């Protein structure tokens, strides 16, 4: 019997189910689980209603090294019974420092700095500056000026400056010379770029790793905050708590970076504390003389691990020069 089929245009195609999904084999149980434990603490609220909240327990509190002299110009030991400052009392927190090269001690350096800076004609204001900046300084000792002669000190200073090789003084502190290539725009067509390469010499810089190592080796590094925290303020009337933002090491970004650093695996066998070093750079043109046009363009580095109230003091010695940029003019 002959079979008859409908024309193709009259045929109905039956739907098909979707193809089956290939089933992956059941996942095996994890062989290693890393558990991060946070030893979080919160301090008590002080009389201003401020407390600290640590996600990681700090190894030490740098604020315990801050003396009353660093918080106020009036020391509690210098207050009399009536609460008035006693000008004759001396601070019980001296801060001896090494004199700058090549001076013998801080007393000679302060006196010679007063003579070589400021006005060339010493006036009443200069005499006042002599008393405040030199004679009343914590590291000034009148016994250091025994047999002092300004002419001898200037001759010793000039001899030390002339005899020392120029690069030896820079290399001793880790300074390195370098040439920098910059693109100078020109009107000529250049398929490699809009300009010509120009080599600039005279750049001096210090490697940042060496600067960080030197800064953490200085006595002032005991004031570095190595563990970030949150500042919490609590209202005395409503009891409402609010986060304060006053330092970089109290920011959420620093806390997050510190957490990520603690979670990294230790494959080098080092058991030292892992911390974040906050680097802040600043640069501006600086004049080198009262007369003439001698100037330089330094690049400075500050560590935000230290409180801004400490590092902003003029005598804190927390500013680290890391580069001297040459000036180029066309």
C-alpha positions as semicolon CSV with decimal commas, in nm:
position;residue;x (nm);y (nm);z (nm)
1;X;0,000;0,000;0,000
2;X;0,134;0,335;-0,092
3;X;0,182;0,579;0,197
4;X;0,095;0,937;0,142
5;X;0,266;1,217;0,336
6;X;0,146;1,566;0,387
7;X;0,341;1,840;0,223
8;X;0,611;1,996;0,441
9;X;0,422;2,320;0,477
10;X;0,133;2,137;0,639
11;X;0,339;1,939;0,888
12;X;0,342;2,030;1,257
13;X;0,676;1,992;1,435
14;X;0,625;1,865;1,785
15;X;0,821;2,052;2,055
16;X;1,120;1,888;2,220
17;X;1,230;1,925;2,580
18;X;1,562;2,104;2,643
19;X;1,870;1,883;2,649
20;X;1,963;1,756;2,993
21;X;2,221;1,949;3,190
22;X;2,541;1,765;3,259
23;X;2,553;1,714;3,632
24;X;2,891;1,789;3,791
25;X;3,017;1,539;4,044
26;X;2,937;1,635;4,402
27;X;3,191;1,879;4,541
28;X;3,423;1,734;4,798
29;X;3,436;1,879;5,142
30;X;3,702;2,154;5,195
31;X;4,027;2,016;5,323
32;X;4,130;2,342;5,490
33;X;3,928;2,607;5,665
34;X;4,086;2,942;5,766
35;X;3,919;3,096;6,066
36;X;3,992;3,462;6,138
37;X;3,938;3,554;6,503
38;X;3,921;3,921;6,597
39;X;4,010;4,020;6,950
40;X;3,797;4,333;6,954
41;X;3,791;4,567;7,252
42;X;3,633;4,899;7,343
43;X;3,777;5,139;7,594
44;X;3,583;5,334;7,853
45;X;3,443;5,675;7,768
46;X;3,648;5,967;7,897
47;X;3,506;6,287;8,044
48;X;3,448;6,420;7,692
49;X;3,237;6,115;7,604
50;X;3,495;5,968;7,364
51;X;3,601;5,603;7,351
52;X;3,807;5,384;7,120
53;X;3,688;5,073;6,943
54;X;3,961;4,833;6,827
55;X;3,891;4,551;6,585
56;X;4,231;4,406;6,674
57;X;4,382;4,437;7,020
58;X;4,681;4,675;6,992
59;X;5,027;4,562;7,099
60;X;5,074;4,893;7,284
61;X;4,913;5,235;7,322
62;X;5,136;5,514;7,184
63;X;4,935;5,782;7,363
64;X;5,077;5,668;7,695
65;X;5,410;5,817;7,585
66;X;5,256;6,160;7,519
67;X;5,346;6,398;7,799
68;X;5,142;6,690;7,923
69;X;5,388;6,927;7,753
70;X;5,280;6,790;7,417
71;X;4,913;6,852;7,492
72;X;4,930;7,200;7,639
73;X;5,170;7,491;7,673
74;X;5,089;7,500;8,044
75;X;5,219;7,197;8,230
76;X;5,026;7,086;8,540
77;X;5,351;7,086;8,740
78;X;5,395;7,455;8,658
79;X;5,062;7,556;8,809
80;X;5,051;7,708;9,153
81;X;4,792;7,657;9,420
82;X;4,574;7,926;9,263
83;X;4,587;7,758;8,920
84;X;4,815;8,023;8,770
85;X;5,121;7,917;8,572
86;X;5,452;7,951;8,751
87;X;5,701;8,089;8,496
88;X;5,998;7,995;8,712
89;X;5,908;7,629;8,717
90;X;6,075;7,413;8,458
91;X;5,927;7,130;8,263
92;X;5,999;6,780;8,390
93;X;5,993;6,637;8,038
94;X;6,316;6,737;7,862
95;X;6,359;6,630;7,503
96;X;6,732;6,606;7,421
97;X;6,818;6,583;7,054
98;X;7,134;6,527;6,857
99;X;7,276;6,854;6,713
100;X;7,273;6,897;6,336
101;X;7,598;6,836;6,154
102;X;7,865;6,967;6,220
103;X;7,783;7,150;6,545
104;X;7,911;7,019;6,878
105;X;7,588;7,051;7,078
106;X;7,239;7,196;7,059
107;X;7,334;7,513;7,248
108;X;7,599;7,611;6,993
109;X;7,369;7,523;6,706
110;X;7,083;7,733;6,838
111;X;7,305;8,034;6,898
112;X;7,470;8,013;6,556
113;X;7,134;7,958;6,387
114;X;7,003;8,272;6,550
115;X;7,306;8,466;6,424
116;X;7,285;8,340;6,065
117;X;6,906;8,363;6,023
118;X;6,650;8,633;6,073
119;X;6,729;8,997;6,014
120;X;7,083;9,105;5,926
121;X;7,038;9,401;6,161
122;X;6,953;9,266;6,502
123;X;6,664;9,460;6,652
124;X;6,445;9,432;6,959
125;X;6,245;9,162;6,785
126;X;6,564;8,970;6,713
127;X;6,668;9,000;7,078
128;X;6,330;8,859;7,178
129;X;6,377;8,573;6,936
130;X;6,718;8,505;7,088
131;X;6,565;8,464;7,433
132;X;6,263;8,255;7,325
133;X;6,416;8,034;7,054
134;X;6,764;7,989;7,200
135;X;6,804;8,065;7,568
136;X;6,468;7,925;7,679
137;X;6,492;7,607;7,470
138;X;6,482;7,278;7,660
139;X;6,810;7,157;7,510
140;X;7,001;7,481;7,572
141;X;7,269;7,462;7,840
142;X;7,478;7,767;7,929
143;X;7,770;7,541;8,028
144;X;7,801;7,429;7,664
145;X;7,907;7,783;7,571
146;X;8,218;7,782;7,784
147;X;8,510;7,921;7,577
148;X;8,262;7,991;7,296
149;X;8,380;8,207;7,006
150;X;8,157;8,279;6,707
151;X;8,451;8,328;6,470
152;X;8,594;7,988;6,564
153;X;8,260;7,815;6,519
154;X;8,207;7,971;6,175
155;X;8,557;7,872;6,068
156;X;8,495;7,515;6,187
157;X;8,165;7,508;6,002
158;X;8,317;7,631;5,675
159;X;8,607;7,388;5,703
160;X;8,374;7,094;5,762
161;X;8,157;7,194;5,468
162;X;8,452;7,237;5,230
163;X;8,637;6,921;5,332
164;X;8,341;6,686;5,308
165;X;8,278;6,549;4,957
166;X;7,949;6,666;4,823
167;X;7,815;6,321;4,742
168;X;7,942;6,158;5,062
169;X;7,708;6,365;5,277
170;X;7,413;6,271;5,055
171;X;7,503;5,906;5,016
172;X;7,548;5,871;5,391
173;X;7,175;5,933;5,433
174;X;7,083;5,715;5,135
175;X;7,052;5,989;4,873
176;X;7,094;5,890;4,510
177;X;7,131;6,099;4,194
178;X;6,913;6,025;3,896
179;X;6,822;6,156;3,553
180;X;6,459;6,195;3,456
181;X;6,322;6,198;3,103
182;X;6,028;6,423;3,028
183;X;5,832;6,491;2,712
184;X;5,872;6,848;2,586
185;X;5,592;6,956;2,347
186;X;5,705;7,075;2,008
187;X;5,543;7,192;1,689
188;X;5,702;6,915;1,486
189;X;5,507;6,608;1,385
190;X;5,626;6,302;1,569
191;X;5,461;5,963;1,515
192;X;5,586;5,845;1,857
193;X;5,418;6,124;2,047
194;X;5,355;6,494;2,064
195;X;5,696;6,609;2,177
196;X;6,060;6,522;2,220
197;X;6,228;6,344;2,507
198;X;6,441;6,568;2,723
199;X;6,673;6,435;2,992
200;X;6,685;6,635;3,317
201;X;6,977;6,575;3,551
202;X;7,023;6,685;3,909
203;X;6,739;6,494;4,076
204;X;6,828;6,356;4,418
205;X;6,602;6,110;4,596
206;X;6,592;5,862;4,880
207;X;6,435;5,517;4,836
208;X;6,108;5,503;5,027
209;X;6,194;5,168;5,188
210;X;6,506;5,322;5,343
211;X;6,307;5,622;5,468
212;X;6,041;5,398;5,624
213;X;6,304;5,185;5,796
214;X;6,480;5,496;5,929
215;X;6,153;5,649;6,052
216;X;6,049;5,334;6,239
217;X;6,397;5,318;6,398
218;X;6,381;5,671;6,540
219;X;6,275;5,735;6,901
220;X;5,973;5,930;6,775
221;X;5,832;5,609;6,624
222;X;5,702;5,514;6,968
223;X;5,425;5,765;6,896
224;X;5,317;5,574;6,582
225;X;4,970;5,420;6,594
226;X;5,022;5,071;6,452
227;X;4,668;4,945;6,511
228;X;4,378;5,152;6,372
229;X;4,062;5,211;6,572
230;X;3,732;5,393;6,559
231;X;3,667;5,700;6,770
232;X;3,319;5,683;6,923
233;X;3,146;5,981;7,081
234;X;2,851;5,927;7,312
235;X;2,607;6,205;7,391
236;X;2,566;6,267;7,762
237;X;2,202;6,367;7,715
238;X;2,060;6,124;7,460
239;X;2,313;5,842;7,490
240;X;2,341;5,831;7,111
241;X;2,677;5,716;6,973
242;X;2,847;5,866;6,671
243;X;3,175;5,787;6,495
244;X;3,437;6,061;6,489
245;X;3,682;6,119;6,203
246;X;3,988;6,307;6,322
247;X;4,295;6,103;6,222
248;X;4,378;5,889;5,921
249;X;4,428;5,582;6,139
250;X;4,069;5,618;6,261
251;X;3,922;5,601;5,910
252;X;3,729;5,302;5,774
253;X;3,971;5,271;5,480
254;X;4,269;5,225;5,715
255;X;4,081;4,971;5,926
256;X;3,985;4,773;5,615
257;X;4,344;4,776;5,485
258;X;4,467;4,658;5,826
259;X;4,214;4,372;5,826
260;X;4,315;4,258;5,477
261;X;4,680;4,266;5,580
262;X;4,616;4,045;5,883
263;X;4,431;3,788;5,668
264;X;4,724;3,731;5,434
265;X;4,908;3,402;5,464
266;X;5,248;3,392;5,630
267;X;5,482;3,189;5,413
268;X;5,808;3,353;5,513
269;X;5,809;3,236;5,875
270;X;5,812;3,593;6,005
271;X;5,622;3,647;6,331
272;X;5,659;4,022;6,351
273;X;5,355;4,243;6,376
274;X;5,200;4,344;6,045
275;X;5,110;4,711;6,025
276;X;5,016;4,972;5,766
277;X;5,248;5,269;5,712
278;X;5,058;5,581;5,601
279;X;5,265;5,803;5,372
280;X;5,173;6,166;5,304
281;X;5,372;6,371;5,050
282;X;5,401;6,745;5,023
283;X;5,607;6,968;4,796
284;X;5,657;7,336;4,737
285;X;5,929;7,571;4,621
286;X;6,161;7,686;4,898
287;X;6,396;7,984;4,896
288;X;6,748;7,918;5,023
289;X;6,861;8,275;5,089
290;X;6,720;8,608;5,197
291;X;6,888;8,779;4,904
292;X;6,902;8,651;4,549
293;X;6,697;8,390;4,370
294;X;6,853;8,067;4,501
295;X;6,574;7,814;4,556
296;X;6,499;7,444;4,547
297;X;6,193;7,225;4,515
298;X;6,195;6,959;4,790
299;X;5,956;6,670;4,831
300;X;5,866;6,592;5,193
301;X;5,719;6,282;5,353
302;X;5,506;6,267;5,668
303;X;5,379;5,953;5,840
304;X;5,008;5,960;5,916
305;X;5,062;5,692;6,182
306;X;5,150;5,984;6,408
307;X;4,882;6,216;6,538
308;X;4,846;6,541;6,349
309;X;4,872;6,730;6,677
310;X;5,226;6,593;6,721
311;X;5,363;6,594;6,368
312;X;5,236;6,949;6,299
313;X;5,452;7,099;6,572
314;X;5,746;7,295;6,424
315;X;5,997;7,124;6,656
316;X;5,860;6,770;6,615
317;X;6,127;6,673;6,356
318;X;5,876;6,442;6,182
319;X;5,926;6,578;5,829
320;X;6,141;6,354;5,608
321;X;6,283;6,498;5,283
322;X;6,274;6,228;5,016
323;X;6,363;6,417;4,697
324;X;6,497;6,743;4,558
325;X;6,346;6,824;4,219
326;X;6,557;7,034;3,981
327;X;6,405;7,339;3,820
328;X;6,388;7,338;3,442
329;X;6,320;7,651;3,237
330;X;6,298;7,696;2,862
